[in-house]
């Protein structure tokens, strides 16, 4: 799929037409006035008995014949699309049940045939650069077109910074590296008149929600942030430092300002702020719209799908608008993802209650800083939060989440969620936050324990051990505006004995990371929430 300059020009004209149509649509009486719903997309990895990725996504999807499964960018990735549920009653219980069924069904089919389990995890610890070359790209026209489009925009290979010091700086050659970043993407329908305050509230709520959800500390075998998937995804197209026609803004990032207009402004920003990447022609009959129906706006939807803010506006031709929350990681379990969703959505609704717009309460730079600090430091991050009647103040993320849990509950119950449902699912997040035992914490402490065990073993010297997982340094500077350009931990690069990498030889993950991943997969399949997971071979005192 190669495109000509004429096709790019024609597509830009069609995009302008789409915006004009949307401008009329969002003010049409009744448009978007639908009951609130929640939907979700689960990105997962197919993992073998050694904890390594198994590149059989096409075979699994074909074998299951499930239209709800989509092939993701790398051959070991799948995406399970869940059925939307009403935002009332017990929506989080239903989302967790759907997620459990999807994971079980994939594993039941793929395990006996390919030895592969479906594992929900933000970044698979056993991935190496050799797993993410152009050969790993899923064989679909969209992904090949993206590969060619990005090849026109930057050189290959391109730098990818995933850890501390020189050992954390890698070189990537393909957009397949995005297979190292698996998300749990949540969709919330929003009425047009509430879109601006709800979108801005989502931006603010994402920081503390992400701090409590970290599940990706080992990007490509290196020590990274608590949620290193954020930085990997932002760098995974290799656009930083590249000269991109029409804009200097990265296509992946938190954004640069609060939304100041209605929903149209969000789509205008996407169209006018970013050049066309895939100018595919619309399908036949695209302009044939029933008098009372909604246009497909196919070009607009395609263009929006090639810009990846962490909170994204979505137009649905079924007749509504959505906010897509893209920052939460995949995993560890369906219950954990349900709890993350409840907190993020409930807090968003509470912050936007009665049309309140948080844009007037906190500088956008503070909200953006919160996002990257949360990704880096998790529950120990220092986050800004509005303080009524005074200037914004910093809070430790764990304490802030505890303080905001009642607000999230209020937002959910007001929306129609059963009080018992809200209490049950938010209690899981409360317990995780109070204990500090996130998915990232469990992975780091487990690797630490396995490393100590190996050192005590008679043949310890024959393995590769790498550094112990440590808490984030407190003086790390967050990434520059518009995204993470590097994963930097002040004072750690060059520390004696700190080798940074966990890759044992070319293309082979460290055996301890393999064991870590196998343990994670087994516990995730058992489906108990992550704060209850045990650590290997540690005494009771060290598990606190």
N, C-alpha and C positions, 0 to 999 in steps of 0.2 A: 504494500500500500504506500505508494509514493505520491506526493502532492505537488502541483504546479503553483506558480505565483498567481495565476488566474483563479485557481481554486481557493487560495488564501483570501484573495480580494473579494470573491463572491461570498465566502463564508462570513467575512466581516460585515458585509452589507446585510446578510441574513441575520446576524447577531443584532444589528441596530434595529431591524424590523421586529425581532423578538422583544427587545426592550420596549419598543413602542406599544406592542400588543400587551405586554405585562403591565405597563403603566395604566392602561384602560381597565385591565382585568382586576387589579388589586383594589380599585375603588368601585367595582361593580357590586351592587347590593347582593348580599348573600354569599359572595365568594369567600371561601376559607372559613366560613362560620360552621365548622363541623365539630363534633365532640372530640376532645383531646384524646390522642392515642400515643402509645409508645411502641416503637419497633427497635430492632437491633440486628446487627451483623457481627458474627463471630468469625474472626480470622484465626486459623489454627495451623499447627505444624503436624506433619505425618512423621512419626518417630519410630525407629527400629529398636530392637531389644538391647542394643548397645548405646542407646541415647542419641544416635546420629540421625540426621534427616534422611528420609526415604522419598526419592523423587517420582512418586506414582500418582500425583493428583488426578491426572486425566483418566487413568485406569479406574480409580476409585469412583470418580463422578460418573463415568460411563457405566460401571458395574451397578451402581446404586440407582441410576436413572432418576435422580432427584433434581427437579428444577430449582429447588431451594438451595442447591449447592452451586457455587461458582468457583472457577479456577482463578487462583490468585497469581501474583506476578512470578513467583518461583515454583518450580515443579514439585516442591514438597509442601506447598501451601494450599489450603482450601478456605472458602468462606461459606459459612452457613447463614442463610438469610431467614430470620424468624418471622412468623406471622405477627403483624401489629396487634396490640391488645388495648382495650380501652383504659384510660387513666382513671380508673375507679375500681372499687372492690379490691381484688388481690392481683394486680398486674405484675408484681415482682415475683410472686410465687409462680405465675404462669410463664414468665420469661425464663426463670430458672429451670422449670420443668421442660420447656421446649429445648433449652440448651442442653440439658442432660440427655434428652432423647436423641438429639442430633449427634452428640459426641459418641454415645453408645452405638448408634446405628453405623456410623463411619467405622468405628473400631471393630464392630462385629463382622463387617464385610472385609475390611482391609487386613485385619490381623492374620486370619488363616491363609489368605492368598498372598500377601506381600510382607507379612511380619511387621506391619506398621500400625501404631496406635494414633488416635487423634489426641493431640496434647494442646491445651490452651495455655499459652505462655507468651509474654510480650516479646522476648528475644530468646531464642533457643541457645543455651550456653555452649553447645557443642558445634555451632556453626563456625567454619573457618572461611577465609577468603576464597579458597578453592571451591567451596560449595556455592558461591555466588557469582560465578563468571557468566558470560553470555550463554554458555551451554545449559545453565540452570534456568534460563528464561522459559516460562510456559509458552507453548506453541499456539498462541492465539494472535490474530491480526492486530488487535489493540496493543498488545505488548510489543510486538515487533515494530509497530508504527511509533510507539513511544520511544523505543530504543533508537530508531532512525531520527526522530525529531530531536532528541537530546544530543545525538551525535553531531547535529548541525549547530548546536549551541555551546558546546564545550569540548575540550580535547578528551581523549581517553588514552590511558587510564587517568583517573582524577583522584585527588586526595580524599581520604576518609579518616577523620580523627575520632577514635572510639575509646581511648584510654590515655593514661598518663605517659608523658615523656615520649621518647622516640619509638618505644615498643607499641605505643597506642596509635601511631600514625601509619595507616595502611594506604594502599592504592587499589582502587576499584575500577572496573572496566565496563560495568553494565548496570542498568536499572534493576537487574535481578537482585542487587544488594538490598532492595526494599523488602525482600523476603525475610530479612532479619527483624522486621518490625511488624508485629501482629497486634491488632487493636480490637477492642470491643466498642463498636460504633453504635451510638444510641440516637434514635430519631424521635423528636417531639413535635407534634403538630401545634402550630401557633396561629392564631387569628391575625389578619393583617394589621389591625389597629393596635395589637399588643406586641408586634414583632420587634420594634426597636427596643423597648425596655426589657423584653425577655432575652433578646440577643445580647445586650450589654450585661444583663445579669448573668447569663451563661459564661461570658468572658471572665467575670469576676469570680464566679463560683468554681471555675475549673481549677484554679490554683490549689485551694485547700483539698478539693476532691482528689486531685492528682497526688498530692502529698501522702494521702492515706492509701493510695492504690498501687504504689510502686511494685513492679514485678519483673524488672529487666536490668539487673545489675551487671551482667556479664556479656557485653556485646562482642561477638566474634572472639570469644575466649579471653577477653581483657577485662580488667576491673573498670567499671564505668560508673555513671550516676545511678541513683536508686531506680530511676526510670530512663535508662540510657536509650531506649527505643526512640525517645523524642529527638535526641541529637542525631541518631543514625538516620531516621527518616528525613530530617531536615537537610542532611548532607547527601542523601542517597541518590539524588539525581546529578550530583556533581556541579550544580549551577553556581555555587558560591565562588566569586571571583571571575566567573565567565561573563562575557559580554552578551547579554540577551536582548534581542531586538525589541524595542518598544517600552521596556521597563527595566529598572535596576532592582526591583523588588523580587526577592525569592518567592517561588510559587508555593513553598511550604513554610508556614510560620504562624505566629500568634496574631499578627496584624500590626497596624501602626497607629490606630486611632479608634475611639469609640464610634459606634454607628450614630450618625446625626440625623438621618432621615428615616423614612419608613422602609418597608421591605424592598421597594424599588431601588433605594440607595445601595443596599447590600449587593444587589445583582449588577447595578451600574459600576460599582467598584471592581467587581470581578471582570466585567467586560472591558472597561476602559483602563484598568490598571495592569492588565496582563495580556500579552500578545497571544495570538491563536497558535495552539500547538498541534491539534488534529482537526483540520478543516474537512471532515467527512461530509459527504452530501446527504441530505435528508432522504428518508424513504419516500416512495411514491404515495401521493395522496396526503402528505403531511399537512397541507394547507386546508384540507376539507374538514371544516369544523361545524358540528351541529349548531343551530342558532342558540341553544341554551347550554352548549357544551363549552369545554375549555380547550384552547389550542395546545398542541403537543410541545411547541417551542423547543423542538429537538436540538437545534443548534445551541441554544442557550444552555440546555441541560448537558450537552456534550462538553461545551466549553467550561462550565462550572465543575464538571468532573475531572478537569485537567488543572485545577487550582485547588490546593490542599491546605486551607487554613484549619486550625485545630477546632474551630467551630464554624460550620459552613451552612450558608443558606441553601435551601432546596425547594424547587418548584415541582409540584406533582400535578400532571394533567388530569388527575382524578378530581382536582378542584380544591387544593389546599397548599399551604406552605409549611415547611418544616425547618427546624434547626437540627443539624447533624452534629452531635458531640463526638469528636474524633480522638480525644486525648487519652481516654482510659485504655489501659492495656488489656490484652487477652489474659484470662485466667485470674487467679489460680483455679477456681472452681465456679460452677454456676451460682452457688450461693454468694460467693465473694463478688461476682460481677453484678448480681442483683443488688447487693448492699451498696456497691459503688454507684450504681445507677440511681437508687433511691436517694442517696445523699446528694448527688449532683443535680438531679432533676428537682428534688424537693427544695433545695437551697435556691436554685434558679427561680422557681415559682415564688418562693417567699420574698426574694429580693425584688422581684418585679410586681409584687402585689399592688393592686390599685393604681397601676400605671407608673409606679415609682421607677425612676431612671437613675441608676447608680453612676451614670456618667458625670453627674454633678457633684459626686461625693468623693471621688478618688481620681487622681491623675491617671491617664491610661498607662503611662510609663510604669506606675506602681503595679498595676494589674499584670502587665507583661513581665515585670521583674518577678512577681509572685510565681508565675507559671514556670519560669526556668529554674528558680530557686527550689520550687517544689519537686521538679523533675530531678534536680541534682541531689538535694539533701533529704527528700522525703519528709517524714514527720518531724525531723529536727530543723527544717527550714525556718527561716525568719521571714514572715509574710506581713505585708501591709494590709490593714483593714480599716474601713471608714469608722470614725468615732463621732457620733452625733454631737454637735455643739462644739467640737474641737477638731484639731488637725488629725489626719489619719495616724494610727499608731502601729508599731510592729508587734507581732505575736509569734511565739513558737507555734509551728503548724499543728502539732499534736494538741496543744491547749486550745487553739483556735477551732479545730474540728470539734472538740468536745463542747465548746461554747456554742457552736452553730448547729449542732444536732437537733435541738428543739425547734430551731427555725426551719430546718428541713422537714421535720415532722409536721409542723404547721402548714407548710406549703403543700405537702401531700394530702393531708386530711382535708384541707380547704378545697383541693381539686377533686375530692371524692374517693380517695383511697381509704379503705377501712382502717380505723385507728389501730386495731390489733395487727394488721398487716404492716403498717408503718412502724409500729413498735418492734415487731419481731425482726424485720430486716435491718432497721437502723441499729438495733442492739448488736447485731453482728459487727457492724462498723465500729460501734462504741468499744466492744471488746478488743477488736484488732488495734484500735488507736490507743486504748489504755495500756495494752501489753507491748505495743510497738512492734508486734510480730506481723509485718507485712510479708508479701511474697518475696520481695527483695531481701528483707531481713533474714527470712528462712534460708534462702539460697546462699547468702553470704556466710551465715553462721554454719550451715551445713558444709560448705567448702572448707571453712576454717577447721571444723571438726575432723573432716576426712584428711586434711593435710597433717594435723597433729597425729592422727592414727598412723599415717604412712611414715612419719618421722620416727615413731616408736617401733615400727616393724623392722625386722633384721635386714630386709633388702630395701630400706627406705631410699638409699642413695641411688637406686637404679631408676626411680621415677622422676617426674618433673613436679615440683611443688609450687613454685611461684609464691607471691606474697599472700599473707593472710588478709582476709577481707577486713577492712577497717571502716570506722565511721567517717563521714565526709569531713574534710577540713572546714573550718568556719570562715576562712577569709578568701574563699574562692570568688572570683569575679564572675557574675552571670554573663551569658553571651551577649554580644552586641544586639541592638535592636533588629527586629525582623528574623531572629533565630539564632541558633547555636552554631557558631563557626568552629568551635573546638570544645573538647571536654578537657577542662583545665582544673587541676587541683594544686593549689599553691604549695610549694615546698616538697611535693612528693616525687616529682621527676628527678631522677638521679640519686635517690636515696640509696645508700649501700644495701645491696641485696634485693632491691626492688626491681624485679625483672619485668613486671607489668604484664607480660603475655602468659597465657595458659595454653598455648598451642604447642603440642609436642611433635615437632617435625612437620614437614610440608603437607598441608591438607589433612592433618590428623589432630583431632581435639585431644586435650589432656585426659588421661584415664580418670582422673578425679572429677572432671567436669562431666564425663560420661556417666560415672556413678551417680553424681548429683542429679543429672537429668533423669536417669532411670528411677531414682527415688522420688523425684518430683512427679513424674508421670504416674507412678503407682498411687501416690497420695491424692493427686488430682482426680484420678479415676474413682477413688473411694468417696470423693465428693464432700468430705468434711471441710468446713471452712479453715482457711490457712492459719488462723491464730491458734488452732488446736493441734497443728502438726508437730510431731516430736522431732528432735534433732538426733543424729546418730551417735551412739556411744559416748554420751556426755553425762557427767553426774548432774544431779538435780540442781545444784547451785549454779552451774554454768549455763543452764537452760533458762534462767530468769531473764 
